[in-house]
Amino acid sequence: MDRLQILVFSFYREEPLIKTALEPLRQCRMTRSWGTVRIECLDQQHLEEVCQLMKYLRVPLAELDLGKQIVLRVPGSLQKAFPMHAPFHSDLFAG
């Protein structure tokens, strides 16, 4: 697991249901550069699974101001970009 994955899983260490939901993230490679957090997915289906986790990924990454956007990619194929906004603290665990 790389440092960004460790960061996300550590952020939710006391939330077992969220940690379970984040399992598809373990198969990704996460990198950060130029204000972008890149998440490399295995294939299109995996990318769609990780898209569903965006509400959980944005929070810890934005709270630490690690970038302006999150980009999900399938190598050699498509990518999706999501803006990274820091939510209000009362919204952190809103479903």
C-alpha positions in Angstrom: 0.0 0.0 0.0 1.4 3.4 -0.9 1.4 6.5 1.4 -1.8 8.0 0.0 -3.7 4.8 0.4 -2.3 4.5 4.0 -3.5 8.1 4.6 -7.0 7.3 3.4 -7.3 4.1 5.4 -5.8 5.7 8.5 -8.3 8.6 8.3 -11.1 6.0 8.5 -9.4 3.7 11.0 -12.3 3.8 13.4 -15.0 3.4 10.7 -15.1 -0.3 9.8 -18.0 0.1 7.3 -16.1 2.8 5.4 -12.9 0.8 5.5 -14.7 -2.2 4.0 -16.2 0.0 1.3 -12.7 1.3 0.5 -11.4 -2.2 -0.4 -11.3 -1.5 -4.2 -8.8 1.3 -3.5 -6.2 -1.3 -2.4 -5.8 -2.5 -6.0 -5.0 1.1 -7.2 -1.8 3.0 -7.5 -2.1 6.5 -6.1 0.3 9.3 -7.0 0.4 13.1 -6.5 1.9 15.9 -8.6 1.1 19.4 -9.8 -2.0 19.7 -7.7 -3.5 16.4 -8.8 -4.0 13.1 -7.0 -3.9 10.4 -9.7 -5.5 7.0 -9.0 -4.7 4.3 -11.5 -7.5 1.7 -11.8 -7.3 -1.8 -13.3 -10.0 -1.4 -15.9 -13.3 0.4 -16.7 -15.3 -1.6 -14.2 -12.8 -1.0 -11.4 -12.8 2.8 -12.3 -16.6 2.8 -11.8 -16.2 1.1 -8.4 -13.6 3.7 -7.3 -15.9 6.5 -8.6 -18.4 5.4 -6.0 -15.8 6.1 -3.3 -15.2 9.7 -4.2 -17.2 11.0 -1.2 -14.7 9.2 1.1 -11.6 10.0 -0.9 -12.1 13.7 -1.1 -12.3 14.3 2.6 -8.9 13.2 3.9 -7.1 14.5 0.7 -8.8 17.9 0.8 -8.3 18.3 4.6 -4.6 18.0 4.1 -4.7 20.2 1.0 -3.0 17.6 -1.2 -4.3 19.0 -4.4 -7.0 20.6 -6.5 -8.4 17.6 -8.2 -8.6 13.8 -8.1 -8.1 12.0 -11.5 -9.1 8.4 -11.9 -7.4 6.7 -14.8 -7.4 3.4 -16.7 -3.9 3.1 -18.2 -4.1 3.7 -22.0 -7.7 4.6 -21.9 -10.1 7.1 -20.3 -9.9 9.2 -17.2 -12.3 11.1 -15.0 -11.5 14.2 -13.0 -13.2 15.3 -9.8 -12.6 18.6 -8.1 -11.4 18.3 -4.5 -13.3 20.5 -2.1 -12.8 20.6 1.6 -16.2 19.9 3.1 -17.4 21.5 6.3 -16.6 19.4 9.3 -20.2 18.6 10.0 -20.4 17.0 6.5 -17.4 14.7 7.0 -19.4 11.5 7.5 -22.6 12.4 5.7 -23.7 9.7 3.4 
